[in-house]
Amino acid sequence: MYSVQRSPILYAMQPAHAQRAHALDLVQRYGWNAMASQILNPGIDLWFSDDANAVIGYVVRSGVRVVAGEPVCAAGQRSAVVAAFQQEARSHRQKVCYFGAEEPMALALADHGPVASLLIGAQPVWEPHCWPAILRRKASLRAQVRRAANKQVSVSRWSSARATNHPELRWCLEQWLQQHGLPPMRFLVEPYTLSHLEHRRIYVAQQQQHVIGFLIASPVPLRRGWLIEQIVRGHGAPNGTSELLIDSAMRDLAADGSRYVTLGLSPLSQRAGITVSPQPFWLTLLLRWVRAHGRRFYNFDGLDAFKAKFSPDMWQPIYLMAQDSVITPHTIYAIAAAFSGISPIWFVWQGLQSALQQEWQWFWQQQQQHALKRYAGKTAPIRRLRGAATETSCLSPQHC
């Protein structure tokens, strides 16, 4: 353990592994937000309070500190931690926003001025001991689980030591990433977590002893729960593999007494049933455009439907919050940069190129199919004439 009253500057001078170890200890003591464990992902900076009893994970993009979720600290210290973090950000001429905050965070921010918030989606939540009842009610889910089992797919829980950087898991991950056609996204959807599994659980799907998929769950300690952070399928995984992974994880977590499981944020989902407060006109237009055309970069509707089919017990609203009167375009740009890992403009351009390439391939395939149909239509009379000639030549038994 670190001693108290050590300054954030001294903490910044500690080796990265020491900072990470202390952050993990704080997550295990105070982790309440579903994203708490994700501050330990690669590429996220760590800030510690003066007494070393609080940590915040964030990235700096375009002069904005984009915080992963909320401060990890005792609930009664949240307001003071927010004040200290924002004061340090101002000393560096940086602004702050909190991506993935839940409703109690607004109270901590309200102590220090106006609070701008934007509903960014919802996360589905289950009590895992209720999972068998859900499966009994949902014939379609049972069918998917059986389908994978009938294909000789089995799921087992691997130890962190066994799974860390395992070559078959890494190969499966690379196969999964290749299916997306875009560079991997970062920040809270960082895919490369196989080097940091010491606090996570991993469930591995195998078929004939070969790895075809895996699921990673990260702890949410104060809720006695888990965030299912990644579900990865390789090229050869049969239908139902993801459902079998979730089924196995739910049953195992329930057996250990867990009370909370979430599949994480479903961006732009409106399933929480929250009445959205009026937003600036430009932001309303942007969100409409993303819903209409965002599938070129990220299948929001598909992800939302996938999570909803597991019949969650509830949907929790998830927000973007900032100590400001409104959410600004600058803040949205910084968040986009945090997730893309590169310039958002370049990322969108890559997405458009990929989409145009895909649509050209679809167009070319359709043209080929139409040409084959036209060719088949033109040659049909010739085939019929040849068939008739063959029948005529075979009327005599000695020629047949």
N, C-alpha and C positions, 0 to 999 in steps of 0.2 A: 504493500500500500504506500501511497504517497503521503507525505506530511501535509497538514493544512497550512493555509496562509502562504502558499507558493504562487507566485504571480503567473499569469498567462504567458508572459514573455519567457520565463524560465521553462514552462511546460513546452513551449514551441521549440526550445533548444534540446529537449529530450529526444532520444532515438524514436523513430516512427513506431517500432514494435512496443516500446514502453508506453507511448501515448495510446496506442490501440488497446493494450492490455488494461490500462486504467479506464478507458472509455467503455470497454466490455464490462468491467466491474460495475460502472455506473448504470449501464443498460440493464444489467441483471438486478440492480437494486431499485431503479426508478422507471424502467421502460414501460410506459403506458400507451403511447401512440403506437399504432400498428407498424409504423415505419421506423421505430426506434432502433432496431437492430441494423437497419440498412445504412446508418451513419458509418458503419464499419466497412462498407464496401470500398473497393479500390477507387481512387480519384476524389474522395470526399475529404475535405480538410476538417480538422477538429479544433474547437475553441473550448478552453476550460475556464471556469470562473476562478476568482481569486482564492477561494477556499478549496478549490479542486473538488467540490461536491456537485458540480453541474458540468455538462458537456453539450455542445451544439455541433452538429455536422452540417457543413455548408460548402458551396462552391461559389467563386466570384466570377461573374460574367458581366461584361459591359458596365462595370462599376456598381453592380448589385450583388449583395450576398444572398444567394438563394438557399434558404434553409431547408434541410430534409426533415419534414414534419414539424416537430416542436422541440424546445429545449428538453433534455433528459435530466430531470432533477426532481426534488421533492415538490409536491403540488404547492405547498405554501411558499416556496421560494421562486416560483415561476415568474412572477412580476419583477422581482429584483434582478433575476438573471437576464430577463429580456432587456431591462433598462441598461445593465452593464454591457451587454453585447451590442446594443444599438448605439450606445455612447462611443464604444470603440470603433464601430463602423463609421460613425460620423467623423471621428478623428482622422480616418483614412479617406474621407469624402466619398463614402460608399453608402448606398441605401440598403434596406433589408426587406425581404419578403419571406413568407413562410408557406411553402408548398406542401400540402397534405395535412394541414391543421384541422383539428376538430373543434367543436363549438366552445369548449372551455377556454381555448386559447384566446378567444376574443375578449374575455374578461381581463386576462393579464395585459393585453395590449391597451385596453380601454383606460387603464391606470395612467397612461402616458400620453394620451392625445387621441385624435380621431383614428378610427379603424376602418380601412377599406377591405371588403371581403368579396370574393367571387366564388360561387358554387362551381367546383370543377368536376364533380361527379359523385359517385357513391361507391361504398365498398360493402359487399355481401358478408353476412356474419352467420355462423352456425354454432349451436351448442353440440359438440361432436357426439355426445351420448344419445342425441336424438337422430343421428344419421341413419341407423337401421330402419327407423320408422319412415323416413323420407324415401329410402330405397324400396320399401314395401309398397309405398303409394305410387311410385313412378315406374311403370312398366318399361318405358323407354330407356331409363337409366339401367335397370336390371339387364335389359337386353344387351346394352353396350358392354357392361361388365362381363356378362357371359360370353359375348363374342370374343373378347380378348382372351378369356380363360380357355375357350374352346380352341383357340389358336396356339395353345400351350404357352401363353404368356404368364409368368409368375412375378410377383413383387416381393422384395425383401428389403428390410432396413439395413443399411450398411453403417458401420462405425465411421466416425469422422476421419480417423487415421487411415482406414482402408480407402475411403472415397477421395481424399484430398489428392488432386492432380492425377487421378487414375486415368490412364491413357484411353480406355474404352469410353469413359464418361466424356473426356475432352473431345474425342472423335464424334461422339453422338451430338455434343453441343455444336461442333462445327457444321455437321450436317443440317442441324436445325436452323442455324443462322444463315446458311446458304439458301434456304427456302424463301427468305424474306426479300432478297434482291437489293437491300440497302445496307449501308454500314451499320454496325450495331449501335443502338442507342445507349446512353450512359445515365449517370446520376442514379435515380431511383429504379431504373430498369437495367442496371448494369448486368450484362450476362456472364462476365468472367468472375465468378465467385468460388470456383472450385479450389482456389488456393486458401480460402478463408472459411473453413467449415467447422472450426472447433466448437462453436456455440450453436450450430445448426443440426437439423436432422435431415437425412437424405434417404429416400426410398427409390430403389432401382428396379426397373422392369427388364426382365430377361426372357429371351426366347431361345431355347436350345443352348443355354449357357452364354448367349451373346447379349450384350447390353443394347436395348432398343429405345430406352427412355429413362428419365429420372425426374424426381420431384424434390425440391429443396424447401424446407420449412424453417423459418426464423422465429425465435421466441418473442413473445409479448408478455414479459414476466408479471407485471402488476395485474394483468387480466387473466392470468393463468391460462395463457393461450398461445397461438401460433399464427404467423402470417405465412401462407403458402406463396412463396416468393417466385419460384420458377417451376414450370411444367414443360419439360423438353422431350420431344419425340424425334427419333432418328428416321431415316428414309424408309426403313423396312418395318416400322411399327404398324401393326394392324389396327383397324378401327376399334375403339374401345380401350386403347392403352391408357390414354389420359384419364378416362373414367375409372379404370382399375387402379391407377396410381392414387387418385383422390380417395377412392373407397378404402384402400389399404391404409393410407395416412389417417383418415378420419377414425377408423377403428382402433388403430394403434394409439393415437392421441387420446381417445376416449378412455381406453384401458389404463392410461397413465393419469387419469383424473383431470385432464384439460377441460376447461369450460368455455373456451372461445377459439374459434378458427375463422380466418377470413382469407379470401382469395385476393385481397388487396383492391386498390382503386380501379374502378371501371370508369375511365375518363369520359366526360360529357354525359354520363348516365343520369337520368332524371327519376330513377326508381325510388329515391329516398322520399319522394312526395313533398319536397320543400318548395314553398312559394318563393320564386326568385325575385329579389329586389331589383328595381330598375337599374340598368347599367348604361354607361355612355353609348351613344348611337354607334360609334366606330367599333366598340367591343361586341355589341349585339350582332353587327354585320359579320365581324370576324368569326364569331362562334357559329353563325349560320353557315358560313363558307366552309369551315372546318368539318361540320357535320355532313355537309353535302359532298365535299370533295376530299376529305381527309383520308379516305380509305386508300388513296394512292400511296400514302405514307404509313398508315396505321389503321387497321380494321377496327374502329371503335365499336360499330354496331355488332360485328361478329363477336368481339370479346365480351360485350355486354350480354349478348344472347347466350354465349357459352356459360358464363357465370350464373345467369338466371336459371338455366335449366336444372341446376342442382337444388332448386327450391330453398333458398336461404331463409333463416328465421326472421331476418330483418336486413334493411339496407341503411347504413349510416352515411349521412352527408359529409363530404370532404371539401375543404375550402382552400383557396389561396387567400392569404391575409397579408396586409401591409399597414405600417404606421403612417397612414396618409389619408387624404380625403377621398381619393379615387384610385383605382388601379390604372396605371399609366401604360402607354405603348412601350415605353422603355422597359418596364418590368416584364411585360409579356415577351419582349425580345430576349431579355436575359434568361428567362425560364426556357425558352426555345433553345437557346445556346447551351444551357446546362444539360438538356436532354440529348441534343444532337451531338455534342462533343466537338462540333465545328461551327463555322458560321451558319446560322439558320438559312441565310439566302443560298449558300452553296448546297446545303442539305436539301432544300426544296428543289433546287435545280437538278440535283442528282435524282430526286424522286420523280420529277417530271420526265427526265431522260429515261428512267427505268419504265415509267408508265407508258411513254410513247413507244419504246421498244417492245413492250409486252403487247400493246394494242396492234402494232404492226405485225407481230407474229400471229396474233389472233386473226387479223384481216387476211394475211397470206394463207393461213390454214383454211379459212372459210372459202377463199377463192379456189384453192386446190380442190376442196370438197365439191364446190359447184361445178368445176371443170370435169371432175370425175362423173358427176351425175349427168352432165350434158353428154359426155362421151358414151356413157352407158345407154342413154336414151337414143343416141344416133345409131349405135351398133346393135340395138335390140332387133330391128327388122332383119339385118343380115344373119344374126344368130338363129332367128326363126326360120329363114329360108334354108340355112345349112341343116337345121334340125329336120325340116321336111324332106330335104334331099337324102339325108341319112335314113329316114324312115322308108322312103321309096326304095333305096338300094337294098334294104334289108327285108323286102317282101319275099324275096326268094330265099328259102332256108339255107342253101349252100353258101350264101354270102354273109350269113349272120353268125 
